[in-house]
Amino acid sequence: MQCAPFWQKLIADADGRNTATAMPALSWQAAALVAVPAVLLAYRRGSPAGLPAVLLAYLAYQWLSEKPTPPEAWSELVLPSQALWGGIPSYYRHPTLPILTFRTAAGAGLGDPLTMAAVASRFEPRPSDVHIVTYPKAGTSWIQEVAWLVNHDADFERSTRVPSSQRTVYIEADFGADKLTQLEAATGPRHIKWHHSSDLLPRRVVEEGRIIYLMRNPKDVVVSWYHFQH
């Protein structure tokens, strides 16, 4: 799972700089400062390691003069029926994954590049975190409530008093509240909800996190989505 170029692009878009040019390729003259002395030193001393020195010098040249690979970028997509979605001027399409996200005209984001860039740069996973990962309408609210109650000794009094959205934070949704600051200040086991696939989640979450992944029959998901939208 190679996510680094993608996250670099997201972070670059978030703070207005171009990561691809942050470390420009060196000229052949600069590379020669490393390559030529290595070759001359080996041959002047009559070292039997002359050929390896030439090879190392060549590899150093290739590495120093290599141009960085341009990072992947989301593309903006305007659907023919875009006007039906009031307040959503366009969608963002991932370059390789079948994913559409959006950011409203008022600045609210739902898994959009800007929101995910903030997650990539600011979110620090903890070993005690519990990550609920689902496709939308697959039973997310149900499983997040069950998981929270299990992890908090069935504290029904608190679950009744504190809304589920505050006990399990939907980190990919940016509707005004700074959820990353909220998570940073949280104590005890944090419960975090994701709808994106593992390719877009922070690497440490995927490799080290405690994840509950819920799947549902796709036909039921489609029916649920239809009734949710209507």
N, C-alpha and C positions, 0 to 999 in steps of 0.2 A: 504494500500500500504506500505509494509515493505521493505524499501530500505537501511536501515542503515548498515546491514552486507555487502551488496554489495558494498556500497561506501567505507566502511572500507577496503575492499579487494583492490579496485582500488587505493586508496591512498597508501596502503601498497606496492603495486606493483610499484607505481610511485617513491617512495623514498627509495625502497630497504629494507624496514623493514617488519617484520611480526607482523601485528596488533593483531593477535590471541594470541600472547605470550607477548603482551605489559603489560597485567595484569594477571600474572599466578595465577592459583588456589592455595589457601592457604592449608596447611596441616591440619589434624584434630587436631594437637596440638595447632596450632594458633587459630583455631575456638574454641577450648575449653577455651581459655583465655576469650572469651566472654560468652560462654554457662555456664560453671561451676559456676563462681561467681554469676550469676543471680539466679541459682537454689539454691545455698547454702544460699544466703542472704534471699531469700523468706522463706525457711524452718526454718532458725535460728530464725527469728523474729516471727515465728508462723503466718505468714501472710496468710489470706484466699485466697490470690492471687497466691498460690503456683502452681496450675495447669496452669494458664495462663503464669506464669513465665517459667515453663517447656516448654510450647508450643513455647513461644517467643525464648527461648534458642535454641530449635530445629530448628526453622526457621532461626535463625542467623547462626547456624552451616551449614545448607543447603546452605544459600546464600554465606557464606564465602568460603566454600569448593567446590562450583560449578565450574565446568570446563567451559570455554567459548566455545560457539558454533563456529565451524570453519566457516569462511566466504565463500560465494560463489565465484567461480572463473571462468573466461572465459577459454575455452579450445581452443587449437590451432588445426585448421583443414586444412588438405591438400587435395584438391579435386583431383580425378583421372585426370581431365583435367586442372590442375593448371597451366601447362606450357603455356596455351593459354592466360593467363593474365600476360603479360610481366611486370616485376618489382614488382609483388605481390607474394611473396614466399608462403604465407599461409593466411588463414582467422582466425578470432576469433569468436567462437560461444558462445552465452550467455548460462548459465547453465539451465535456465528455460524458456526464451523467444525465439521465432523463429526469432532470429536476428543474422546476420553475418556482421562483420565489418573487416576492414583490415588496415594494415600499410605497406607501400611500402618498398622495400629494401633500398630506399634512405632516409627513415625516415619520409615520409609524411603520416599522419594519417587521417582517415575519420570515426569519431565516434568510434574509437578503444579504448580499455581499458586505455591506457596511456593518450590519449587526454581527455577522460571523467574524469579521475582521476584529471587532472589539472583543469578542469571545476569545479569539486566538491569541490576542496580545495581552489580555488582562486576567483571564480566568485561570486560577491556580487550583488544580484538582487536589483533593485530600484523600488519604487512604480510607477514611470512614464514609466518603460520599457514596450515595446510592443513586445510580443512573437508570431512569426509566426510559427506554428507547422503543418507540413504536411507530408504525405508519399511522397517519391520522385516521380516526374512526375505527381503530382496531381494538378499542377497549381501554384506552389510555387512562381515563378518569377512574375507572374501576380498579385497574391494577395499581395505580399510584396510591389510591386510598388504602387498599389492602396492604401494600408494602409499608406505608407509613405507620399503620396501626400495629403491624407485626414488629416493626423496629422501635416502637414507643410503648410497648407493653399494653396495647389496646387502650390507650388513653382517649376514651370516647368523649370525656368532658372537654378536653382541649380540641379534639377534632370537630366538636360542635361549635366551639367558641371561635376558633381560628379558621378562616376559609382555606379550602384545599389548595388554592392557587398560591397562598402564602407559605404553606407547609411543603409543597412540592413546586419548585420554581421552574417555569417554562423559560429556559435561558435563551432560546432562539427568538423570543418575541420581544420587540422593542416598542412598547406602547406609552413611553414617557418616563416610567419609573426606572431608575438605575439599578437593575437587578444584579449586576456584577458587584456593585458596592454592597448591596444587600447580602449577597452570598459571602463576600469577603468578611463581613462583620458577624455572620452567623456562627453560632456555637453548636457543638454536638454534631451528630450525623446529619449532613445536608442531603435533601432529596431533590434531584434535578431531572427535569423532563426534556427529552430531545425527540424531534420528528425527522431530522436529517439522517441519512445513511451513515455507516461507519466511516466512509471515505471523507466525510466533511467534519467529523468530530475531531477534537484535539487528540493527537497521538497518544498522550498519556492516559486519556480516558479509555481509549480502545485497548491499550496494552496492559494497563494496571488497574483500571476501575472495576468496581463491583456493578455489573450491568444486569438488569432484568429486561429481556427483550421479549415482547409480546407479538405474536402473529395471529392473524385471523383469516378465515376463508375470504379470498379476494372478492367473491360474489357478494358476500355479506357486507364487505367494506364499501363496494360500489353502491349498494342499496342504502347503506347508512349515510354515505356522502350525499346521495341524491336528496334524501329527506332533510339532511342538515342544511343544504343549500336552498331548499324550498320551504 
